[in-house]
Amino acid sequence: MNKLLLRWFVFSAFLLLMCGVVAHNWLRAKPMADPATDADPHMAMTKLRPPQPGDKARADAIVAAAKKAAERYRDYRKAEADGYTIFMPEQHQNVYHFILESPASEDDERFNPDQPRGLLYTKIVGPTPGYKLIGIMYMARYGATEEELNARVPLSIAEWHVHLNMCVPPQPEQRNWLMGDSIFGLNGSITTEQACTAVGGQFKPHLAGWMIHVYPFETDPAKVWSPGMGDDHAMEHNSMPSMKM
């Protein structure tokens, strides 16, 4: 009987240990924010936290740095001269992203508000076409933890977002799929790799990691850190592409 009890105790302890390991690995692998499947299967966002001491001061410092960068790059030609490249200029977009290519390791190791990875412009049409700068975009790797994102920009102030489940059409140059396409892109009905493969598309489970927008020229504090969903900038999710396809 004693041997039987001992074996039962050892087996129970082993099961508890294995359950703990599985739970720990699951929690580590879990995304920082679950996709809003009921509303938008193509986007996940962090949730706002209660304010902590020092959060506002940190956020204000980032906005100040973003404003300096924005002043430097009001002229999009200066941005291009400094290495920023426009993402998919041939596609109609509400907002065009000029991206500064950088090794992934740099996003993992440092956050430099003075040198944003992305610049946000609206297109100017008319006799003197060009681009008007409206905002700044900072980025972080997809695998970043919530604490890492919070260390960059306080989660009590702003929300990071990540684009998910995009199907690129088999001949993307033949359609305006990036915005307003009911099948492909970040506004399309296809949200799984299986469905995308079935129509000959290329599936992207996520695009370029986490992103956050700053509008340093806004006078309304509520709009400075607007996540871009239905705001005055018309920053719908399907107008926010990544730096690479």
Salt bridges, closest charged atoms under 4 A:
ASP40 OD2 - HIS237 ND1 3.25
ASP55 OD1 - ARG58 NH2 3.79
ASP60 OD2 - LYS56 NZ 2.80
GLU71 OE1 - ARG74 NE 2.86
ASP75 OD1 - ARG77 NE 3.01
ASP82 OD2 - LYS78 NZ 3.29
GLU106 OE1 - ARG110 NH2 2.92
ASP107 OD2 - ARG117 NH1 2.14
ASP108 OD1 - ARG141 NE 3.37
GLU146 OE2 - ARG49 NH2 2.94
GLU147 OE2 - ARG49 NH2 2.64
GLU148 OE1 - ARG141 NH2 3.03
ASP181 OD2 - ARG175 NE 2.87
GLU218 OE2 - HIS233 NE2 3.00
ASP232 OD2 - LYS223 NZ 2.15
